[in-house]
Amino acid sequence: MAETHRGFHVDEGAYESFVKNIDPFGDEFDKTAKSTVAPHVELAGDGFSVMGGESGFSGAYSGRMQELEARMGKLGGKWREMADAARRTYANYDVMEDDHTGSLRDIGKALG
């Protein structure tokens, strides 16, 4: 019996390529947050003059920068989670493909 394959199919190397392309994004978001946002979280005492400190503007600015840094870190974590999910999907796909191939082979032997 000739083997046929119908239905869902993933090209060889597609998952690895996808993961290889998105893996660096998580690290890049963290690096960018640390290099561009983190240095601006704390303001020097006169960052917005004494009036900025008294009016709360300095504190509001600092709070906003801390929030932005945290959100960028969280976004980087989501990119890493997506890459991990693709790795798990690939592993599960391989297991299922092997199981289906074995089942079809057994059916072929039983019919042959």
Secondary structure, 3 states (H helix, E strand, C coil): CCCCCCCCCCCCCHHHHHHHHHHHHHHHHHHHHHHHHHHHCCCCCCCCHHHHHHHCHHHHHHHHHHHHHHHHHHHHHHHHHHHHHHHHHHHHHHHHHHHHHHHHHHHHHHHC
